[in-house]
Amino acid sequence: MATILQRDGFHGARIQDIAREAKVSLRTFYAEFETKEQCFLALHRELVSQMTGIVRESLDFSKPWKDVMRQGFQVYYGALAAYPLFTRAISLELATLSEEARQQRDETLEDFANLLIELVERGRELHPDIPSQSLSVLMARGLTGAVTELVDRAVVRDEIDQLPEVVDTTTEMLWRMVTHVEPANAASAPKAGGSGVEPAADGDVRR
């Protein structure tokens, strides 16, 4: 399926071609998958699992923390750019094929968000000297949404090969989310433009 998908795209892929490439009969194919879509979804699950493992294994946490973040995004975007037809299929087909496909897409995005949370916590443990905060679930989902939008935009514009160019931008987004820590007394500080005074009960003001 991966080979045919790379050659013909999802809609151009034919079950007989997939079976021929796999050197199995059509009966064997249908014993495993009822439809071409099910085969595609199985391939997607397998490649997502491999991608997650590759990203984890590629990270060298002995390097400066921001460089580790950049390294992770380089591996991710580099893999998408290396397989443009598959990236296009993921971007366009998973969101429209069926309810099962959309659900698998949502689960994948949630797994990506959880991976970000996991890797940020690893970095915080190894770099306690850098003021930082945990990546909340909503923050991770927000960054995942931004990454997805960048990928979808590249697909629509036929610029998948340019995805590695957004590595620095995405790295900076994550870095600022994690290291922008409000001072402990920020809540008690006067707001910008304020006078720093408050009215007293007797009508006077006190600082």
Order of alpha helices (4+ residues) and beta strands (2+ residues): alpha-alpha-alpha-alpha-alpha-alpha-alpha-alpha-alpha-beta-beta
